[in-house]
Amino acid sequence: MPPFSAATRLSLSLIAGGAVANIYYNQPLLGLLVQVFGHDASVLVPTATLAGYGLGILGLVPLGDALPRRSLIVGQLLLLAAVLVLAAASASLAVLVLASFLIGVLSTAAQQAVPFAAELAPDAVRGRMVGQVMTGLLLGILLARTLSGFVGAWLGWRAVFVGAAGLSVALAGLAWLGLPKTPPAARLGYGALMGSILDLVRSQPVLRRAALAQALLFAAFNAFWTTLALLVEAPPFGLDPAGAGLFGLIGAAGALCAPIAGRFADTRSPRPVLIGGAALTLAAFVVFGLFGGHSLVALAVGVLLIDIGINTALIANQTRVYALAPGARGRINTVFFTAIFAGGALGASAGTRAFAAGGWPALCAVGGAFAAASLLVPLLEPRGRPRS
């Protein structure tokens, strides 16, 4: 196995962040898109992008186990650049929605980078190395909206997609030059590869528990974030959308703590990191419930707690699952992130319904219930294997 150098780690971090950013670029541009394509653009464009990303996790990420990862990442990034150009040139909403769907599918190059890091990293430092790459991915999510909003305001929405296409080509070059060439981990046809995903779910209880715990945490996370703007734009706060968006910058703390969580998971055990992350998420909803309805400071503290909690638990769970089957990390990633995607969708739906029915206290109760359920998963699991 090639050595996992600092240059390789940096390359994977940049690729992960740069690829995943593409599914968030359209969100600050929706007002501009509505002016050109009508109100339906505000719903169809982000929905198509996220649906494509979910399908890509399910259908493309497992290929990382059967094909050379470097070549797969390069191919996805070059195709991504092409569909970004298509989005920039869109003359109709139908073309833009199709391009947005394909952008989502191909942006899963980010989900090829993370298991590649787990594959290259030595066992003793896998959590820390994965944490470093995840920092890049999380910062990509954080900074995408800010960058897109700035460029869109000054140069227009088409310039955002053109710039993203150029970045994707640059990342493809970085992948080709900066990533090692590795043989496929498994020699399976596509049908057998996809069928083996169910075998992994059945045979790996640690994977099932990790996926469930993280899905519940992301349900809590999305329940909060889908309703925060509704809270702070109403009295007594009265913030505008830009002010509401500033809360997202606090998420940098959650991203930067990822390597620390990974190091602790390596030297001690992932389990206490997971318990701590779930407990911090639950504590965030306690702060939100007690003080968040009337205090911006309390909301900021809660956002800090929830971001650190979610991301430390994510690194702990990734450390656990990537150690299970070295030749199946792409398929493990598919199971893990498909569960997270489903949990996030459930949380967004439950959160908006709770807020509409009972306001902020109901939202805090729902989010807290998701976080508490996630905390129970590691607390109640068998203790026969301390490293998992």
Residue pairs with C-beta under 8 A, 6 or more apart in sequence:
1 119
1 120
1 182
2 8
2 120
2 180
2 181
2 182
4 117
4 120
4 121
4 122
4 129
7 178
8 120
8 178
8 179
8 180
9 117
9 129
9 132
9 133
10 178
11 174
11 175
11 178
11 179
12 113
12 114
12 116
12 117
12 133
12 136
12 179
13 113
13 132
13 133
13 135
13 136
13 137
14 136
14 171
14 174
15 73
15 77
15 109
15 110
15 113
15 136
15 171
15 174
15 175
16 110
16 113
16 114
16 133
16 134
16 136
16 137
16 140
17 110
17 136
17 137
17 138
17 139
17 140
17 141
17 143
18 140
18 167
18 168
18 171
19 76
19 77
19 80
19 107
19 108
19 109
19 110
19 113
19 140
19 168
19 171
20 107
20 110
20 137
20 140
20 141
20 144
21 140
21 141
21 143
21 144
21 147
21 164
22 80
22 84
22 103
22 104
22 107
22 144
22 164
22 168
23 49
23 50
23 53
23 103
23 104
23 107
24 141
24 144
24 145
24 148
25 144
25 145
25 147
25 148
25 160
25 161
25 164
26 33
26 45
26 46
26 49
26 100
26 148
27 46
27 145
27 148
28 145
28 148
28 149
28 152
29 148
29 149
29 152
29 157
29 160
30 41
30 42
30 45
30 46
31 42
32 152
32 156
32 157
33 41
33 42
33 45
33 96
33 157
34 41
34 42
36 157
37 92
37 93
37 96
38 93
40 93
41 93
41 96
44 93
44 97
44 100
45 96
45 97
45 100
46 100
48 97
48 98
48 100
48 101
48 104
49 100
49 101
49 103
49 104
50 104
51 101
51 104
52 100
52 101
52 102
52 103
52 104
52 105
52 106
52 107
53 104
53 105
53 107
53 108
53 341
54 104
54 338
54 341
55 104
55 105
56 104
56 105
56 106
56 107
56 108
56 111
57 108
57 111
57 333
57 334
57 337
57 338
57 341
58 334
58 338
59 105
60 76
60 105
60 106
60 108
61 108
61 111
61 112
61 115
61 330
61 331
61 333
61 334
61 337
62 193
62 194
62 197
62 330
62 331
62 334
63 72
63 190
63 193
63 330
64 72
64 112
64 115
64 116
64 185
64 329
64 330
64 333
65 184
65 185
65 186
65 188
65 193
65 327
65 328
65 329
65 330
65 331
66 184
66 185
66 186
66 187
66 188
66 189
66 190
66 193
66 330
67 184
68 181
68 182
68 183
68 184
69 112
69 115
69 116
69 119
69 179
69 182
70 175
70 176
70 179
70 180
70 181
70 182
72 109
72 112
73 109
73 112
73 113
73 116
73 172
73 175
73 179
74 172
74 175
74 176
76 106
76 108
76 109
76 112
77 106
77 109
77 168
77 169
77 171
77 172
77 175
78 168
78 169
78 172
79 102
79 106
80 103
80 106
80 107
80 109
80 165
80 168
81 165
81 166
81 168
81 169
81 172
82 165
83 99
83 102
83 103
83 106
84 99
84 103
84 161
84 162
84 164
84 165
84 168
85 161
85 162
85 165
86 95
86 98
86 99
86 102
87 96
87 99
87 100
87 103
87 161
88 158
88 159
88 160
88 161
88 162
88 165
89 158
90 96
90 99
110 137
110 140
111 333
111 337
112 330
113 133
113 137
114 130
114 133
114 134
114 137
114 318
114 333
115 322
115 329
115 330
115 332
115 333
116 179
117 129
117 130
117 132
117 133
118 126
118 129
118 130
118 318
118 322
118 329
119 182
119 185
119 326
119 329
120 129
120 180
120 182
121 129
121 130
123 323
124 266
125 263
125 266
126 262
126 266
126 319
126 322
126 323
127 261
127 262
127 263
127 264
127 265
127 266
127 270
127 315
127 316
127 318
127 319
128 259
128 262
128 263
128 266
129 262
130 262
130 315
130 318
130 319
130 322
131 258
131 259
131 260
131 261
131 262
131 263
131 315
132 258
132 259
132 262
134 255
134 258
134 262
134 311
134 314
134 315
134 318
135 255
135 256
135 258
135 259
138 251
138 254
138 255
138 258
138 311
139 252
139 255
141 251
142 248
142 249
142 251
142 252
142 255
145 245
145 248
146 248
146 249
148 160
149 245
151 159
151 160
151 163
152 159
152 160
185 326
185 327
185 328
185 329
185 330
186 193
186 327
186 328
188 196
193 331
196 328
196 331
197 331
197 334
197 335
200 207
200 325
200 328
200 331
200 332
200 335
201 207
201 208
201 335
204 321
204 324
204 325
204 332
206 320
206 321
206 324
206 385
206 388
207 321
207 324
207 332
207 335
207 336
209 377
209 378
209 381
210 274
210 317
210 320
210 321
210 336
211 317
211 321
211 335
211 336
211 339
211 340
212 339
212 374
212 377
213 274
213 278
213 313
213 317
213 374
213 377
213 378
214 313
214 314
214 317
214 336
214 339
214 340
214 343
214 374
215 339
215 340
215 342
215 343
215 344
215 346
216 343
216 370
216 371
216 373
216 374
216 377
217 277
217 278
217 281
217 309
217 310
217 313
217 314
217 343
217 370
217 371
217 374
218 310
218 340
218 343
218 344
218 347
219 343
219 344
219 346
219 347
219 350
219 370
220 281
220 285
220 306
220 347
220 367
220 368
220 370
220 371
220 374
221 281
221 306
221 310
221 344
221 347
222 343
222 344
222 345
222 347
222 348
222 351
223 347
223 348
223 350
223 351
223 354
223 363
223 366
223 367
223 370
224 284
224 285
224 288
224 306
224 351
224 363
224 367
226 347
226 348
226 351
226 352
227 351
227 352
227 355
227 360
227 363
228 244
228 247
228 299
229 241
229 244
230 355
231 237
231 292
231 293
231 299
231 355
231 360
232 239
232 243
232 244
232 247
232 296
232 299
233 239
233 240
233 241
233 244
236 294
237 296
247 299
247 300
247 303
250 300
250 303
250 304
250 307
251 303
251 307
253 304
253 307
253 308
254 304
254 306
254 307
254 308
254 309
254 310
254 311
254 312
255 307
255 311
257 308
257 311
257 312
258 311
258 312
258 314
258 315
260 312
261 273
261 277
261 311
261 312
261 315
261 316
262 315
262 319
264 272
264 273
265 273
265 315
265 316
265 319
266 319
269 386
269 387
270 316
270 317
270 319
270 320
270 387
270 388
271 316
271 378
271 381
271 386
271 388
273 312
273 313
273 315
273 316
274 313
274 316
274 317
274 320
274 378
275 375
275 378
275 379
276 309
276 312
276 313
277 308
277 309
277 310
277 311
277 312
277 313
277 314
277 316
278 309
278 313
278 371
278 374
278 375
278 377
278 378
279 309
279 375
280 305
280 306
280 308
280 309
280 312
281 305
281 306
281 309
281 310
281 313
281 371
281 374
282 309
282 368
282 371
282 372
282 375
283 305
283 309
284 302
284 303
284 305
284 306
284 309
284 371
285 302
285 306
285 364
285 367
285 368
285 371
286 368
287 298
287 301
287 302
287 305
288 298
288 299
288 302
288 360
288 364
288 367
289 360
289 361
289 364
289 365
289 368
290 298
291 298
292 298
292 299
292 302
292 360
292 364
293 360
293 361
309 371
313 374
317 336
318 336
320 388
321 332
321 336
322 329
322 332
323 387
323 388
324 332
324 388
325 332
347 367
347 370
350 366
350 370
351 363
351 366
351 367
354 362
354 363
354 365
354 366
355 362
355 363
358 365
